Amino acid sequence: MTKNTWNRRHFLAASAGMLAMPAIIRTARAANNDYDVAVLGAGLSGLNAARHLEAAGYRVVILEARHQVGGRVRSEDTLNGIQELGGQSLTSGYASMVSTAEELGLSFFSPGAGDPVLSRRGTAIHVSGKTAADRDAWSSHPANMFVGDNKTQFPWERLRNFIAAENPLQVAQDWQKPRYANQDVSLAQLLSAQGFSDAEIKLIADTNPTYGDGAHEISALMHFYNAAWIKRLIELMANGRSGSFQIVGGNQMLPKAMANALNCDIRLGFEAKRISNTAGGIIVSNPNGETVTAKSAICSLPLKALANVTIDAPISKTQRTAIKNIPYSRVHQVFFEIQKPFWEHDGLPNTFWTDTIAGRLFMSAGADGKPAYLKTWATGRQAAVLDQMPDKEAMDLLLGTIETIRPATKGVLKPRYLWSWQQEAYSGGTYAAWGPGQITGLGPSIAAPADRLFFAGEHTAKLDRGMEGAMESGERAAYEVIDRLDG
Ligand SMILES: Cc1cc2nc3c(=O)[nH]c(=O)nc-3n(C[C@H](O)[C@H](O)[C@H](O)COP(=O)(O)OP(=O)(O)OC[C@H]3O[C@@H](n4cnc5c(N)ncnc54)[C@H](O)[C@@H]3O)c2cc1C
């Protein structure tokens, strides 16, 4: 394989080759740290890199700080049913994830599909202290500041439809091309230039942002990239399988199965604190002074975690700036156990979009497939405020907020579980949220190899996003290393 030739065609060919192999080439466990490649991080990207490297016959070691694999794919099994805390769902357009899961004997399901309450469609909206139960009610809601036909659009649809209509990207992978640099401005700047008022921008882009903290902090180009990717996923959706789905047993079954299928050493609880590129190889040290040496390394750590690692390698100033400065989105979640079917009393939908500290409200299924939890999902500045509070205080505040929004929940919800990705040192947030100018300024250097050190991870993906982007990045990095080791 020649350098820099990785693309989707290569991915398909490589995957087919891997499937056709009679057996994965078994490598003897390396003695004396005699590894070809150290993979830092056992999330989907690191595991996929290891899979490809091992299949090609390299001696690999995976170094993972946590005591479990999966990273931001985490399925909580101490609650009723399996509750996804990170990567929530995939579609049939997730070619690499779906084929890997199928190859490893995993299957898929659509949570709540068989339950009449959970499968009920529709979202209520609660803004400026008043609830609208459906689209009609929202059209005449006093806080609906849209004009004419736009009044029938919910705030998140108003943003989504605007981005879809204005999107200059034909395909998602063009997002880093210099010709789109003029779109690498803040979302607020773009919306304002198109005639949106400050109040509209606050409602559609500062309230419950999926990316970043708000309209001023996120690049409009990031929204265009994401929209182009989703458009392609919709086009790719195979007939017959529902729009989005999860893995039976929890999405974390995939990284677990990938790890189980590997023959290489996986060192859990090994926190990389220093990565040193030397003439003889890469040396990775942990805080206890233990070291692992390999000819090359792939670093798949999220940028927020990587910022805590000393890198003695010839990485560029721009790349160091990227590691330090690219923000991550936030999600703060609390699971409230449902003790009585409150929806029978108010008839409102399962899902709420609110401008309160609680953000959005969702219901999730327990082990019996019936509603078990009402879950708050706060993002952006709302999540930042909750993160400052002790857990008990945050949960009490959220419970009071839900009871105000939806009085039928009074006395029938019990706070059970809080999870905040930005409070997790090994994640530092949910996913990269490129700020204005960063895609153009920092994007091209984000995954640039530095001699023996290579980079993977969701933030380095070029074609896909989320879990599929992580898979793609691991594969790309694996072939970059193979090119280097093969000379
Ligand atoms: C709330 C939430 C919802 C999401 N929803 C979706 C969705 O619906 N669909 C979708 O496609 N994607 C979704 N994603 C994104 C998806 O989960 C991630 O993009 C993907 O899992 C990232 O994989 P990764 O391998 O790049 O990084 P990670 O999974 O973060 O893996 C990196 C690994 O490095 C380890 N590590 C960190 N620091 C060190 C260190 N110093 N030494 C050693 N190891 C270290 C970490 O513990 C981790 O295991 C969501 C993410 C979140 C958080």
The ligand as an SDF file (V2000), in Angstrom:
LIG
                    3D

 53 58  0  0  0  0  0  0  0  0999 V2000
  -23.2950   11.2170   24.9070 C   0  0  0  0  0  0  0  0  0  0  0  0
  -22.7620   10.7480   23.5850 C   0  0  0  0  0  0  0  0  0  0  0  0
  -23.6430   10.3960   22.5780 C   0  0  0  0  0  0  0  0  0  0  0  0
  -23.1560    9.9370   21.3490 C   0  0  0  0  0  0  0  0  0  0  0  0
  -24.0390    9.5230   20.4030 N   0  0  0  0  0  0  0  0  0  0  0  0
  -23.5700    8.9840   19.2630 C   0  0  0  0  0  0  0  0  0  0  0  0
  -24.4650    8.3970   18.3310 C   0  0  0  0  0  0  0  0  0  0  0  0
  -25.6780    8.3070   18.5590 O   0  0  0  0  0  0  0  0  0  0  0  0
  -23.9400    7.9000   17.1720 N   0  0  0  0  0  0  0  0  0  0  0  0
  -22.6100    7.9410   16.9100 C   0  0  0  0  0  0  0  0  0  0  0  0
  -22.1920    7.4840   15.8470 O   0  0  0  0  0  0  0  0  0  0  0  0
  -21.7340    8.4570   17.7960 N   0  0  0  0  0  0  0  0  0  0  0  0
  -22.1810    8.9710   18.9660 C   0  0  0  0  0  0  0  0  0  0  0  0
  -21.3060    9.4510   19.8860 N   0  0  0  0  0  0  0  0  0  0  0  0
  -19.8830    9.5640   19.5410 C   0  0  0  0  0  0  0  0  0  0  0  0
  -19.1100    8.2590   19.6790 C   0  0  0  0  0  0  0  0  0  0  0  0
  -19.4500    7.6050   20.8670 O   0  0  0  0  0  0  0  0  0  0  0  0
  -17.6190    8.5930   19.6470 C   0  0  0  0  0  0  0  0  0  0  0  0
  -17.3370    9.3640   18.4950 O   0  0  0  0  0  0  0  0  0  0  0  0
  -16.7280    7.3560   19.5820 C   0  0  0  0  0  0  0  0  0  0  0  0
  -17.1260    6.3830   20.4970 O   0  0  0  0  0  0  0  0  0  0  0  0
  -15.3000    7.8090   19.8690 C   0  0  0  0  0  0  0  0  0  0  0  0
  -14.4250    6.7060   19.7820 O   0  0  0  0  0  0  0  0  0  0  0  0
  -12.8630    6.9650   19.8830 P   0  0  0  0  0  0  0  0  0  0  0  0
  -12.2010    5.6620   19.8000 O   0  0  0  0  0  0  0  0  0  0  0  0
  -12.4580    8.0250   18.9370 O   0  0  0  0  0  0  0  0  0  0  0  0
  -12.6360    7.6150   21.3220 O   0  0  0  0  0  0  0  0  0  0  0  0
  -12.9340    6.9770   22.7850 P   0  0  0  0  0  0  0  0  0  0  0  0
  -14.0870    6.0630   22.7160 O   0  0  0  0  0  0  0  0  0  0  0  0
  -13.0240    8.1350   23.6790 O   0  0  0  0  0  0  0  0  0  0  0  0
  -11.6270    6.1310   23.0470 O   0  0  0  0  0  0  0  0  0  0  0  0
  -10.4590    6.6950   23.5490 C   0  0  0  0  0  0  0  0  0  0  0  0
   -9.9240    5.7970   24.6470 C   0  0  0  0  0  0  0  0  0  0  0  0
   -8.7220    6.3730   25.1480 O   0  0  0  0  0  0  0  0  0  0  0  0
   -8.6710    6.1320   26.5480 C   0  0  0  0  0  0  0  0  0  0  0  0
   -7.7590    7.0830   27.1550 N   0  0  0  0  0  0  0  0  0  0  0  0
   -7.9380    8.4000   27.3930 C   0  0  0  0  0  0  0  0  0  0  0  0
   -6.8470    8.9260   27.9590 N   0  0  0  0  0  0  0  0  0  0  0  0
   -5.9430    7.9320   28.0590 C   0  0  0  0  0  0  0  0  0  0  0  0
   -4.5980    7.8640   28.5130 C   0  0  0  0  0  0  0  0  0  0  0  0
   -3.9640    8.9290   29.0120 N   0  0  0  0  0  0  0  0  0  0  0  0
   -3.9480    6.6730   28.4350 N   0  0  0  0  0  0  0  0  0  0  0  0
   -4.5630    5.5610   27.9320 C   0  0  0  0  0  0  0  0  0  0  0  0
   -5.8330    5.5800   27.5030 N   0  0  0  0  0  0  0  0  0  0  0  0
   -6.5130    6.7530   27.5510 C   0  0  0  0  0  0  0  0  0  0  0  0
  -10.1130    6.3240   26.9850 C   0  0  0  0  0  0  0  0  0  0  0  0
  -10.3620    5.7300   28.2430 O   0  0  0  0  0  0  0  0  0  0  0  0
  -10.8730    5.6650   25.8410 C   0  0  0  0  0  0  0  0  0  0  0  0
  -11.1330    4.3170   26.1060 O   0  0  0  0  0  0  0  0  0  0  0  0
  -21.7650    9.8800   21.1290 C   0  0  0  0  0  0  0  0  0  0  0  0
  -20.8780   10.2150   22.1440 C   0  0  0  0  0  0  0  0  0  0  0  0
  -21.3580   10.6350   23.3700 C   0  0  0  0  0  0  0  0  0  0  0  0
  -20.3880   10.9270   24.4630 C   0  0  0  0  0  0  0  0  0  0  0  0
  1  2  1  0
  2  3  1  0
  2 52  2  0
  3  4  2  0
  4  5  1  0
  4 50  1  0
  5  6  2  0
  6  7  1  0
  6 13  1  0
  7  8  2  0
  7  9  1  0
  9 10  1  0
 10 11  2  0
 10 12  1  0
 12 13  2  0
 13 14  1  0
 14 15  1  0
 14 50  1  0
 15 16  1  0
 16 17  1  0
 16 18  1  0
 18 19  1  0
 18 20  1  0
 20 21  1  0
 20 22  1  0
 22 23  1  0
 23 24  1  0
 24 25  2  0
 24 26  1  0
 24 27  1  0
 27 28  1  0
 28 29  2  0
 28 30  1  0
 28 31  1  0
 31 32  1  0
 32 33  1  0
 33 34  1  0
 33 48  1  0
 34 35  1  0
 35 36  1  0
 35 46  1  0
 36 37  1  0
 36 45  1  0
 37 38  2  0
 38 39  1  0
 39 40  1  0
 39 45  2  0
 40 41  1  0
 40 42  2  0
 42 43  1  0
 43 44  2  0
 44 45  1  0
 46 47  1  0
 46 48  1  0
 48 49  1  0
 50 51  2  0
 51 52  1  0
 52 53  1  0
M  END
$$$$
